[in-house]
Amino acid sequence: MGQHVSRAARHITMTAKPSRSELEQLDKPALIDLLLQLLERIEQLEQRVPTPPTTSNNSSQPPSRDQKPTQRPPRGKAKHGPQFGHPGATRPWVAVPDQVAPQRVAQCAACGADLTCQPQPVEQRHQLLELPPVLAQLIEVQLCGCTCPACGTHNRAVPPAGLESERCYGARLQSVIAYLKHLQHCSYDRLEQLLADVFGVAISPGGVDNCLRRVGQALIPAASAIHAQVTTAPVIHGDETGSRIAGGKAWHWVFVSADAVLHQLRTSRGKDVPRTMMGDHRAEVWVCDCWTGQLHAPAATFQLCLAHQVRNLQAVIEMQTQDSVWAAQLQALFYNTLRLAHPAQRASMAAAAFQAEWADLERQLDALLAETIPKGKAHTLQRRYRHHRDHLFVCLARTDVPATNNCAERALRPAVIHRKVTNGFRAQWGADAYAALLSITDTARLHGRSPFQAILASMGTPALPVPST
């Protein structure tokens, strides 16, 4: 009878949902068999639950690779423009304009009488911005000479700075070409067309290359000074992204300090790059993600980017497993750390209150890292944080160490756009010139200076205005 009922139980589980009366006819062994089958089926279904898609919210994937939802047009008439209550903003009035254009009334609009001799005070004023015609000028440098009547020596004039004989293009034009090519990501075709349409300059791709090479060589001294400045900084941020040089794989590295930004393009993503960059120097704190090449940089200690950790924990939360609660608790702890480490929050708190909240975060972190978690993505993250326990709260111990590596990531974004537009560099000299230019322009921005003027300052004296002799 038991064997017969067990077969009935198997029949029930494999066909349709059993009724209450059918279940009441089963004995205890048959019910146990049925329960075990159901538990096995539940486990199979749980394993078939799809993993949440990887996005910029739960990984290091850039937002540009996220799946964009289709946006339906809003019903009715949508109001365009600023939101209600948004304060208006206009261009500030300039007290001393470059030019003044007084407009007088010539004759009366009603009767046609001559009004040119009548006093006409200003009744209304407005200001506008305009560009003067910007056309390149071709300069012929003529070196005059003569023979000295006293000693018979023949003398020839020496060209002044900016008008050297080896120059085919002036410093300002070369700076514009480098600025448009490297900072505005113009392709060779677009750059040639822009120079011809706007400036009246006809130039070949070879001419553009010569200008970029000359700019790169001129920027080397300034880039070397930035290199020395970064290596001696107490706190350094490091990050890297993919690039291409001569059709091969390469890596674009960036190292950011409080006063300078250094870019380098290398064919390696390993620990040798930051070690070679630092030379004999050693940073006090290195802020980075969990990439091994960064974590082997010469530094006394490290601060892991908590923004990366928040995204990694978000991936575990979206899986909706039993470990998601642990991940949510740790993510909330890191959010509180980000809040507490913010300069404005730190400045608004008394020292005792800050220390008390910091100590509470330490206790919470220790408790979460001591929990037993089964193998999986959450367990992997727990092992990471146990290993880097001393690298999570350095941002609370020092006011000059932020909790994220956002400044290095922001410094790399233009390089990513440049790679997508140009598909990399044809030769190593082009990569080196680009890295030197970014180092100088990013450092200039850091100090509130114009990137274009920073390039121009490294190129020497412009040819215009022509120096008088």
Order of alpha helices (4+ residues) and beta strands (2+ residues): alpha-alpha-alpha-beta-beta-alpha-alpha-alpha-beta-beta-beta-alpha-beta-alpha-beta-alpha-alpha-alpha-alpha-alpha-alpha-alpha-alpha-alpha
